[in-house]
Amino acid sequence: MSHPISKSLELPIDVLESIADSLVGFPVDMRTLGTMSLTCRHLSSYCRRHMFSTVFLLPRMLDDYEGRHLERHLRLKTMENLVASSQEIPSYVHSLVILMHSSNFNEEGFPRLLKKFGQIQNLTLRTLHVNGQRSFTNWMEMPHETQEALWSLISQQRSTLEDLEFYNFIDIPTATILTLTRLRNLRLMESQFHPVMEPPHNNLLSEEPLQLESLAFTRNYQSIAPIFYSHRSNSGNAILDLSQLKLFIGIYDPSPDGVFEEEVPHLLKEMGQLENLDLSSETSMI
């Protein structure tokens, strides 16, 4: 049975689609998109693709927060309810930002939800700062179920993920990026890799080096060194092929031995297509 509103529609469906397209990018019109999605089955799917193309997942600690959230910020409880009622919703999400907090750990719902996403193009893992206090998420100290869920989330996007960002994450296993085949942009903000090369499941490992177009980091050279100098254990290939890199940004703490400054000329020789370079510290500019 069609929705009663659909009986009064007189505009062609392609006109309605163009109206929905025109509303994208205007936060105040998200409610309008939601209303349009109720008019008929076709528009329901069409509008939801816009509504859920970008999602910010709030941590579990905010499930009961009654204040107003920014547009596209969803409580975990809300997202779980949406997925329970419409299982296709995770397939509409192409940009996913996960705000991490310890309240996500030691509970089953968060890992279960992460395994639902399979079409992500842009993924950001960002540690939530509480009361203005900077905090970090240590990958190695997360519960096993949470680690497995994040492994699964990243590896399931092996052929779609193009942008990956970490904010205030430490001890990220280098192997997290070994399954990816289309990654083009990697940002490591106040975060660091750990030279762990063996993922839980080896059947999805890619043997070819990643050809990044942009690479950015802030912290220190050691935080990103593992992906420069580690090799894939299955093929012996380097993790990165820097020949296609166009943008390289590093804001780093200078090391006493100046090891990064010594390595820069060797790295630059591999970056044959580099167009933009910004390497700086508190005491020097390269």
ZAFIDO-213938 format. One record per residue (C-alpha): residue number from 1; residue in three letters; chain; x, y, z. Coordinates in steps of 0.1 Angstrom, whole numbers, plus 5000, padded with zeros to 4 digits. Layout:
<drentor i="NUM" aa="ALA" ch="A" x="X" y="Y" z="Z"/>
...
This chain:
<drentor i="1" aa="MET" ch="A" x="5000" y="5000" z="5000"/>
<drentor i="2" aa="SER" ch="A" x="5015" y="5034" z="4990"/>
<drentor i="3" aa="HIS" ch="A" x="5019" y="5062" z="5015"/>
<drentor i="4" aa="PRO" ch="A" x="4988" y="5085" z="5015"/>
<drentor i="5" aa="ILE" ch="A" x="5010" y="5115" z="5006"/>
<drentor i="6" aa="SER" ch="A" x="5022" y="5098" z="4974"/>
<drentor i="7" aa="LYS" ch="A" x="4986" y="5100" z="4960"/>
<drentor i="8" aa="SER" ch="A" x="4988" y="5138" z="4959"/>
<drentor i="9" aa="LEU" ch="A" x="5022" y="5139" z="4941"/>
<drentor i="10" aa="GLU" ch="A" x="5019" y="5154" z="4906"/>
<drentor i="11" aa="LEU" ch="A" x="5056" y="5162" z="4899"/>
<drentor i="12" aa="PRO" ch="A" x="5076" y="5137" z="4879"/>
<drentor i="13" aa="ILE" ch="A" x="5100" y="5116" z="4900"/>
<drentor i="14" aa="ASP" ch="A" x="5131" y="5131" z="4883"/>
<drentor i="15" aa="VAL" ch="A" x="5119" y="5166" z="4893"/>
<drentor i="16" aa="LEU" ch="A" x="5115" y="5154" z="4929"/>
<drentor i="17" aa="GLU" ch="A" x="5150" y="5139" z="4928"/>
<drentor i="18" aa="SER" ch="A" x="5164" y="5172" z="4916"/>
<drentor i="19" aa="ILE" ch="A" x="5147" y="5190" z="4945"/>
<drentor i="20" aa="ALA" ch="A" x="5162" y="5166" z="4969"/>
<drentor i="21" aa="ASP" ch="A" x="5196" y="5171" z="4953"/>
<drentor i="22" aa="SER" ch="A" x="5193" y="5209" z="4957"/>
<drentor i="23" aa="LEU" ch="A" x="5187" y="5205" z="4994"/>
<drentor i="24" aa="VAL" ch="A" x="5220" y="5188" z="5000"/>
<drentor i="25" aa="GLY" ch="A" x="5246" y="5209" z="5019"/>
<drentor i="26" aa="PHE" ch="A" x="5220" y="5230" z="5037"/>
<drentor i="27" aa="PRO" ch="A" x="5217" y="5218" z="5074"/>
<drentor i="28" aa="VAL" ch="A" x="5183" y="5234" z="5079"/>
<drentor i="29" aa="ASP" ch="A" x="5169" y="5213" z="5051"/>
<drentor i="30" aa="MET" ch="A" x="5178" y="5179" z="5065"/>
<drentor i="31" aa="ARG" ch="A" x="5144" y="5179" z="5080"/>
<drentor i="32" aa="THR" ch="A" x="5129" y="5186" z="5046"/>
<drentor i="33" aa="LEU" ch="A" x="5148" y="5157" z="5032"/>
<drentor i="34" aa="GLY" ch="A" x="5134" y="5135" z="5059"/>
<drentor i="35" aa="THR" ch="A" x="5098" y="5146" z="5051"/>
<drentor i="36" aa="MET" ch="A" x="5104" y="5140" z="5014"/>
<drentor i="37" aa="SER" ch="A" x="5116" y="5105" z="5022"/>
<drentor i="38" aa="LEU" ch="A" x="5081" y="5097" z="5035"/>
<drentor i="39" aa="THR" ch="A" x="5063" y="5105" z="5002"/>
<drentor i="40" aa="CYS" ch="A" x="5070" y="5072" z="4984"/>
<drentor i="41" aa="ARG" ch="A" x="5093" y="5042" z="4984"/>
<drentor i="42" aa="HIS" ch="A" x="5116" y="5055" z="4957"/>
<drentor i="43" aa="LEU" ch="A" x="5121" y="5089" z="4974"/>
<drentor i="44" aa="SER" ch="A" x="5127" y="5072" z="5007"/>
<drentor i="45" aa="SER" ch="A" x="5158" y="5055" z="4994"/>
<drentor i="46" aa="TYR" ch="A" x="5169" y="5085" z="4973"/>
<drentor i="47" aa="CYS" ch="A" x="5166" y="5110" z="5002"/>
<drentor i="48" aa="ARG" ch="A" x="5182" y="5087" z="5027"/>
<drentor i="49" aa="ARG" ch="A" x="5213" y="5084" z="5005"/>
<drentor i="50" aa="HIS" ch="A" x="5217" y="5121" z="5010"/>
<drentor i="51" aa="MET" ch="A" x="5208" y="5121" z="5047"/>
<drentor i="52" aa="PHE" ch="A" x="5232" y="5094" z="5057"/>
<drentor i="53" aa="SER" ch="A" x="5260" y="5099" z="5032"/>
<drentor i="54" aa="THR" ch="A" x="5281" y="5115" z="5060"/>
<drentor i="55" aa="VAL" ch="A" x="5276" y="5104" z="5096"/>
<drentor i="56" aa="PHE" ch="A" x="5294" y="5114" z="5129"/>
<drentor i="57" aa="LEU" ch="A" x="5289" y="5087" z="5155"/>
<drentor i="58" aa="LEU" ch="A" x="5289" y="5100" z="5190"/>
<drentor i="59" aa="PRO" ch="A" x="5302" y="5079" z="5218"/>
<drentor i="60" aa="ARG" ch="A" x="5281" y="5058" z="5241"/>
<drentor i="61" aa="MET" ch="A" x="5284" y="5083" z="5270"/>
<drentor i="62" aa="LEU" ch="A" x="5262" y="5107" z="5250"/>
<drentor i="63" aa="ASP" ch="A" x="5233" y="5082" z="5244"/>
<drentor i="64" aa="ASP" ch="A" x="5212" y="5099" z="5270"/>
<drentor i="65" aa="TYR" ch="A" x="5223" y="5135" z="5262"/>
<drentor i="66" aa="GLU" ch="A" x="5191" y="5155" z="5255"/>
<drentor i="67" aa="GLY" ch="A" x="5209" y="5187" z="5242"/>
<drentor i="68" aa="ARG" ch="A" x="5209" y="5196" z="5205"/>
<drentor i="69" aa="HIS" ch="A" x="5236" y="5179" z="5184"/>
<drentor i="70" aa="LEU" ch="A" x="5252" y="5193" z="5153"/>
<drentor i="71" aa="GLU" ch="A" x="5237" y="5182" z="5120"/>
<drentor i="72" aa="ARG" ch="A" x="5246" y="5146" z="5110"/>
<drentor i="73" aa="HIS" ch="A" x="5259" y="5138" z="5145"/>
<drentor i="74" aa="LEU" ch="A" x="5241" y="5107" z="5156"/>
<drentor i="75" aa="ARG" ch="A" x="5240" y="5090" z="5190"/>
<drentor i="76" aa="LEU" ch="A" x="5250" y="5053" z="5189"/>
<drentor i="77" aa="LYS" ch="A" x="5216" y="5044" z="5203"/>
<drentor i="78" aa="THR" ch="A" x="5199" y="5064" z="5175"/>
<drentor i="79" aa="MET" ch="A" x="5221" y="5047" z="5148"/>
<drentor i="80" aa="GLU" ch="A" x="5214" y="5013" z="5162"/>
<drentor i="81" aa="ASN" ch="A" x="5176" y="5019" z="5161"/>
<drentor i="82" aa="LEU" ch="A" x="5179" y="5032" z="5125"/>
<drentor i="83" aa="VAL" ch="A" x="5198" y="5002" z="5114"/>
<drentor i="84" aa="ALA" ch="A" x="5174" y="4979" z="5132"/>
<drentor i="85" aa="SER" ch="A" x="5144" y="4994" z="5113"/>
<drentor i="86" aa="SER" ch="A" x="5162" y="4998" z="5079"/>
<drentor i="87" aa="GLN" ch="A" x="5192" y="4975" z="5074"/>
<drentor i="88" aa="GLU" ch="A" x="5202" y="4992" z="5042"/>
<drentor i="89" aa="ILE" ch="A" x="5211" y="5025" z="5059"/>
<drentor i="90" aa="PRO" ch="A" x="5248" y="5016" z="5066"/>
<drentor i="91" aa="SER" ch="A" x="5252" y="5011" z="5028"/>
<drentor i="92" aa="TYR" ch="A" x="5243" y="5048" z="5023"/>
<drentor i="93" aa="VAL" ch="A" x="5272" y="5060" z="5045"/>
<drentor i="94" aa="HIS" ch="A" x="5303" y="5070" z="5025"/>
<drentor i="95" aa="SER" ch="A" x="5319" y="5093" z="5051"/>
<drentor i="96" aa="LEU" ch="A" x="5321" y="5080" z="5086"/>
<drentor i="97" aa="VAL" ch="A" x="5336" y="5099" z="5116"/>
<drentor i="98" aa="ILE" ch="A" x="5337" y="5079" z="5149"/>
<drentor i="99" aa="LEU" ch="A" x="5342" y="5098" z="5181"/>
<drentor i="100" aa="MET" ch="A" x="5360" y="5074" z="5204"/>
<drentor i="101" aa="HIS" ch="A" x="5357" y="5073" z="5241"/>
<drentor i="102" aa="SER" ch="A" x="5362" y="5046" z="5268"/>
<drentor i="103" aa="SER" ch="A" x="5324" y="5043" z="5271"/>
<drentor i="104" aa="ASN" ch="A" x="5324" y="5025" z="5238"/>
<drentor i="105" aa="PHE" ch="A" x="5345" y="4997" z="5253"/>
<drentor i="106" aa="ASN" ch="A" x="5333" y="4966" z="5272"/>
<drentor i="107" aa="GLU" ch="A" x="5299" y="4966" z="5256"/>
<drentor i="108" aa="GLU" ch="A" x="5286" y="4946" z="5227"/>
<drentor i="109" aa="GLY" ch="A" x="5266" y="4972" z="5207"/>
<drentor i="110" aa="PHE" ch="A" x="5295" y="4993" z="5195"/>
<drentor i="111" aa="PRO" ch="A" x="5315" y="4965" z="5179"/>
<drentor i="112" aa="ARG" ch="A" x="5284" y="4950" z="5164"/>
<drentor i="113" aa="LEU" ch="A" x="5274" y="4983" z="5148"/>
<drentor i="114" aa="LEU" ch="A" x="5308" y="4988" z="5132"/>
<drentor i="115" aa="LYS" ch="A" x="5306" y="4956" z="5113"/>
<drentor i="116" aa="LYS" ch="A" x="5275" y="4968" z="5094"/>
<drentor i="117" aa="PHE" ch="A" x="5294" y="4994" z="5073"/>
<drentor i="118" aa="GLY" ch="A" x="5307" y="4983" z="5039"/>
<drentor i="119" aa="GLN" ch="A" x="5308" y="5012" z="5015"/>
<drentor i="120" aa="ILE" ch="A" x="5330" y="5037" z="5033"/>
<drentor i="121" aa="GLN" ch="A" x="5352" y="5060" z="5012"/>
<drentor i="122" aa="ASN" ch="A" x="5363" y="5084" z="5040"/>
<drentor i="123" aa="LEU" ch="A" x="5369" y="5072" z="5076"/>
<drentor i="124" aa="THR" ch="A" x="5380" y="5092" z="5106"/>
<drentor i="125" aa="LEU" ch="A" x="5388" y="5079" z="5140"/>
<drentor i="126" aa="ARG" ch="A" x="5389" y="5107" z="5165"/>
<drentor i="127" aa="THR" ch="A" x="5394" y="5106" z="5202"/>
<drentor i="128" aa="LEU" ch="A" x="5368" y="5127" z="5221"/>
<drentor i="129" aa="HIS" ch="A" x="5382" y="5153" z="5245"/>
<drentor i="130" aa="VAL" ch="A" x="5362" y="5156" z="5277"/>
<drentor i="131" aa="ASN" ch="A" x="5360" y="5188" z="5297"/>
<drentor i="132" aa="GLY" ch="A" x="5387" y="5204" z="5275"/>
<drentor i="133" aa="GLN" ch="A" x="5413" y="5177" z="5285"/>
<drentor i="134" aa="ARG" ch="A" x="5433" y="5162" z="5257"/>
<drentor i="135" aa="SER" ch="A" x="5431" y="5125" z="5257"/>
<drentor i="136" aa="PHE" ch="A" x="5444" y="5096" z="5236"/>
<drentor i="137" aa="THR" ch="A" x="5430" y="5063" z="5225"/>
<drentor i="138" aa="ASN" ch="A" x="5456" y="5035" z="5227"/>
<drentor i="139" aa="TRP" ch="A" x="5447" y="5009" z="5201"/>
<drentor i="140" aa="MET" ch="A" x="5466" y="4981" z="5219"/>
<drentor i="141" aa="GLU" ch="A" x="5448" y="4988" z="5252"/>
<drentor i="142" aa="MET" ch="A" x="5413" y="4986" z="5238"/>
<drentor i="143" aa="PRO" ch="A" x="5393" y="4955" z="5245"/>
<drentor i="144" aa="HIS" ch="A" x="5399" y="4926" z="5221"/>
<drentor i="145" aa="GLU" ch="A" x="5363" y="4929" z="5207"/>
<drentor i="146" aa="THR" ch="A" x="5368" y="4966" z="5199"/>
<drentor i="147" aa="GLN" ch="A" x="5401" y="4960" z="5182"/>
<drentor i="148" aa="GLU" ch="A" x="5385" y="4932" z="5161"/>
<drentor i="149" aa="ALA" ch="A" x="5356" y="4955" z="5152"/>
<drentor i="150" aa="LEU" ch="A" x="5380" y="4983" z="5140"/>
<drentor i="151" aa="TRP" ch="A" x="5401" y="4958" z="5121"/>
<drentor i="152" aa="SER" ch="A" x="5369" y="4945" z="5104"/>
<drentor i="153" aa="LEU" ch="A" x="5356" y="4980" z="5097"/>
<drentor i="154" aa="ILE" ch="A" x="5388" y="4990" z="5079"/>
<drentor i="155" aa="SER" ch="A" x="5394" y="4957" z="5061"/>
<drentor i="156" aa="GLN" ch="A" x="5358" y="4956" z="5048"/>
<drentor i="157" aa="GLN" ch="A" x="5365" y="4989" z="5030"/>
<drentor i="158" aa="ARG" ch="A" x="5395" y="4975" z="5012"/>
<drentor i="159" aa="SER" ch="A" x="5383" y="4984" z="4977"/>
<drentor i="160" aa="THR" ch="A" x="5364" y="5016" z="4986"/>
<drentor i="161" aa="LEU" ch="A" x="5384" y="5035" z="5013"/>
<drentor i="162" aa="GLU" ch="A" x="5403" y="5065" z="4999"/>
<drentor i="163" aa="ASP" ch="A" x="5407" y="5087" z="5029"/>
<drentor i="164" aa="LEU" ch="A" x="5418" y="5076" z="5064"/>
<drentor i="165" aa="GLU" ch="A" x="5424" y="5099" z="5093"/>
<drentor i="166" aa="PHE" ch="A" x="5434" y="5093" z="5129"/>
<drentor i="167" aa="TYR" ch="A" x="5432" y="5120" z="5156"/>
<drentor i="168" aa="ASN" ch="A" x="5448" y="5114" z="5190"/>
<drentor i="169" aa="PHE" ch="A" x="5453" y="5077" z="5184"/>
<drentor i="170" aa="ILE" ch="A" x="5485" y="5059" z="5195"/>
<drentor i="171" aa="ASP" ch="A" x="5499" y="5024" z="5189"/>
<drentor i="172" aa="ILE" ch="A" x="5479" y="5019" z="5157"/>
<drentor i="173" aa="PRO" ch="A" x="5491" y="4986" z="5142"/>
<drentor i="174" aa="THR" ch="A" x="5507" y="4993" z="5109"/>
<drentor i="175" aa="ALA" ch="A" x="5489" y="4962" z="5095"/>
<drentor i="176" aa="THR" ch="A" x="5456" y="4981" z="5096"/>
<drentor i="177" aa="ILE" ch="A" x="5464" y="4996" z="5062"/>
<drentor i="178" aa="LEU" ch="A" x="5478" y="4964" z="5046"/>
<drentor i="179" aa="THR" ch="A" x="5443" y="4953" z="5034"/>
<drentor i="180" aa="LEU" ch="A" x="5436" y="4986" z="5016"/>
<drentor i="181" aa="THR" ch="A" x="5439" y="4988" z="4978"/>
<drentor i="182" aa="ARG" ch="A" x="5425" y="5023" z="4970"/>
<drentor i="183" aa="LEU" ch="A" x="5438" y="5044" z="4999"/>
<drentor i="184" aa="ARG" ch="A" x="5450" y="5078" z="4985"/>
<drentor i="185" aa="ASN" ch="A" x="5450" y="5101" z="5015"/>
<drentor i="186" aa="LEU" ch="A" x="5464" y="5094" z="5050"/>
<drentor i="187" aa="ARG" ch="A" x="5465" y="5118" z="5079"/>
<drentor i="188" aa="LEU" ch="A" x="5480" y="5110" z="5113"/>
<drentor i="189" aa="MET" ch="A" x="5471" y="5139" z="5136"/>
<drentor i="190" aa="GLU" ch="A" x="5488" y="5136" z="5171"/>
<drentor i="191" aa="SER" ch="A" x="5488" y="5099" z="5164"/>
<drentor i="192" aa="GLN" ch="A" x="5513" y="5072" z="5158"/>
<drentor i="193" aa="PHE" ch="A" x="5517" y="5038" z="5141"/>
<drentor i="194" aa="HIS" ch="A" x="5531" y="5007" z="5159"/>
<drentor i="195" aa="PRO" ch="A" x="5552" y="4983" z="5139"/>
<drentor i="196" aa="VAL" ch="A" x="5527" y="4954" z="5142"/>
<drentor i="197" aa="MET" ch="A" x="5526" y="4938" z="5108"/>
<drentor i="198" aa="GLU" ch="A" x="5503" y="4907" z="5113"/>
<drentor i="199" aa="PRO" ch="A" x="5466" y="4914" z="5111"/>
<drentor i="200" aa="PRO" ch="A" x="5441" y="4890" z="5127"/>
<drentor i="201" aa="HIS" ch="A" x="5431" y="4876" z="5093"/>
<drentor i="202" aa="ASN" ch="A" x="5456" y="4874" z="5065"/>
<drentor i="203" aa="ASN" ch="A" x="5433" y="4864" z="5037"/>
<drentor i="204" aa="LEU" ch="A" x="5425" y="4900" z="5027"/>
<drentor i="205" aa="LEU" ch="A" x="5461" y="4913" z="5026"/>
<drentor i="206" aa="SER" ch="A" x="5471" y="4932" z="4995"/>
<drentor i="207" aa="GLU" ch="A" x="5505" y="4925" z="4981"/>
<drentor i="208" aa="GLU" ch="A" x="5509" y="4958" z="4963"/>
<drentor i="209" aa="PRO" ch="A" x="5523" y="4990" z="4978"/>
<drentor i="210" aa="LEU" ch="A" x="5499" y="5018" z="4986"/>
<drentor i="211" aa="GLN" ch="A" x="5502" y="5047" z="4962"/>
<drentor i="212" aa="LEU" ch="A" x="5492" y="5077" z="4983"/>
<drentor i="213" aa="GLU" ch="A" x="5485" y="5111" z="4969"/>
<drentor i="214" aa="SER" ch="A" x="5487" y="5130" z="5002"/>
<drentor i="215" aa="LEU" ch="A" x="5503" y="5122" z="5036"/>
<drentor i="216" aa="ALA" ch="A" x="5502" y="5144" z="5067"/>
<drentor i="217" aa="PHE" ch="A" x="5514" y="5139" z="5103"/>
<drentor i="218" aa="THR" ch="A" x="5518" y="5159" z="5135"/>
<drentor i="219" aa="ARG" ch="A" x="5537" y="5144" z="5164"/>
<drentor i="220" aa="ASN" ch="A" x="5571" y="5131" z="5157"/>
<drentor i="221" aa="TYR" ch="A" x="5590" y="5112" z="5130"/>
<drentor i="222" aa="GLN" ch="A" x="5588" y="5079" z="5149"/>
<drentor i="223" aa="SER" ch="A" x="5550" y="5081" z="5148"/>
<drentor i="224" aa="ILE" ch="A" x="5550" y="5075" z="5110"/>
<drentor i="225" aa="ALA" ch="A" x="5584" y="5058" z="5104"/>
<drentor i="226" aa="PRO" ch="A" x="5569" y="5023" z="5105"/>
<drentor i="227" aa="ILE" ch="A" x="5550" y="5028" z="5073"/>
<drentor i="228" aa="PHE" ch="A" x="5581" y="5041" z="5055"/>
<drentor i="229" aa="TYR" ch="A" x="5605" y="5013" z="5064"/>
<drentor i="230" aa="SER" ch="A" x="5584" y="4983" z="5071"/>
<drentor i="231" aa="HIS" ch="A" x="5577" y="4957" z="5045"/>
<drentor i="232" aa="ARG" ch="A" x="5548" y="4933" z="5039"/>
<drentor i="233" aa="SER" ch="A" x="5556" y="4900" z="5054"/>
<drentor i="234" aa="ASN" ch="A" x="5538" y="4880" z="5026"/>
<drentor i="235" aa="SER" ch="A" x="5555" y="4896" z="4996"/>
<drentor i="236" aa="GLY" ch="A" x="5584" y="4916" z="5010"/>
<drentor i="237" aa="ASN" ch="A" x="5571" y="4947" z="4991"/>
<drentor i="238" aa="ALA" ch="A" x="5573" y="4981" z="5007"/>
<drentor i="239" aa="ILE" ch="A" x="5541" y="4994" z="5024"/>
<drentor i="240" aa="LEU" ch="A" x="5542" y="5027" z="5005"/>
<drentor i="241" aa="ASP" ch="A" x="5551" y="5037" z="4970"/>
<drentor i="242" aa="LEU" ch="A" x="5559" y="5074" z="4973"/>
<drentor i="243" aa="SER" ch="A" x="5563" y="5080" z="4936"/>
<drentor i="244" aa="GLN" ch="A" x="5527" y="5094" z="4932"/>
<drentor i="245" aa="LEU" ch="A" x="5527" y="5115" z="4964"/>
<drentor i="246" aa="LYS" ch="A" x="5516" y="5151" z="4956"/>
<drentor i="247" aa="LEU" ch="A" x="5513" y="5165" z="4991"/>
<drentor i="248" aa="PHE" ch="A" x="5535" y="5159" z="5021"/>
<drentor i="249" aa="ILE" ch="A" x="5529" y="5177" z="5054"/>
<drentor i="250" aa="GLY" ch="A" x="5547" y="5171" z="5087"/>
<drentor i="251" aa="ILE" ch="A" x="5546" y="5192" z="5118"/>
<drentor i="252" aa="TYR" ch="A" x="5569" y="5174" z="5142"/>
<drentor i="253" aa="ASP" ch="A" x="5588" y="5175" z="5174"/>
<drentor i="254" aa="PRO" ch="A" x="5625" y="5177" z="5165"/>
<drentor i="255" aa="SER" ch="A" x="5645" y="5147" z="5177"/>
<drentor i="256" aa="PRO" ch="A" x="5678" y="5153" z="5195"/>
<drentor i="257" aa="ASP" ch="A" x="5698" y="5132" z="5170"/>
<drentor i="258" aa="GLY" ch="A" x="5682" y="5150" z="5140"/>
<drentor i="259" aa="VAL" ch="A" x="5673" y="5116" z="5124"/>
<drentor i="260" aa="PHE" ch="A" x="5643" y="5130" z="5105"/>
<drentor i="261" aa="GLU" ch="A" x="5663" y="5158" z="5090"/>
<drentor i="262" aa="GLU" ch="A" x="5688" y="5133" z="5078"/>
<drentor i="263" aa="GLU" ch="A" x="5661" y="5111" z="5062"/>
<drentor i="264" aa="VAL" ch="A" x="5642" y="5139" z="5044"/>
<drentor i="265" aa="PRO" ch="A" x="5665" y="5140" z="5013"/>
<drentor i="266" aa="HIS" ch="A" x="5662" y="5102" z="5009"/>
<drentor i="267" aa="LEU" ch="A" x="5624" y="5104" z="5011"/>
<drentor i="268" aa="LEU" ch="A" x="5621" y="5133" z="4987"/>
<drentor i="269" aa="LYS" ch="A" x="5640" y="5114" z="4961"/>
<drentor i="270" aa="GLU" ch="A" x="5612" y="5088" z="4961"/>
<drentor i="271" aa="MET" ch="A" x="5585" y="5115" z="4957"/>
<drentor i="272" aa="GLY" ch="A" x="5588" y="5122" z="4920"/>
<drentor i="273" aa="GLN" ch="A" x="5554" y="5138" z="4916"/>
<drentor i="274" aa="LEU" ch="A" x="5555" y="5160" z="4947"/>
<drentor i="275" aa="GLU" ch="A" x="5538" y="5194" z="4943"/>
<drentor i="276" aa="ASN" ch="A" x="5534" y="5206" z="4979"/>
<drentor i="277" aa="LEU" ch="A" x="5558" y="5202" z="5008"/>
<drentor i="278" aa="ASP" ch="A" x="5555" y="5216" z="5043"/>
<drentor i="279" aa="LEU" ch="A" x="5578" y="5201" z="5070"/>
<drentor i="280" aa="SER" ch="A" x="5582" y="5222" z="5101"/>
<drentor i="281" aa="SER" ch="A" x="5590" y="5220" z="5138"/>
<drentor i="282" aa="GLU" ch="A" x="5591" y="5246" z="5166"/>
<drentor i="283" aa="THR" ch="A" x="5627" y="5252" z="5158"/>
<drentor i="284" aa="SER" ch="A" x="5631" y="5247" z="5121"/>
<drentor i="285" aa="MET" ch="A" x="5614" y="5249" z="5087"/>
<drentor i="286" aa="ILE" ch="A" x="5624" y="5226" z="5058"/>
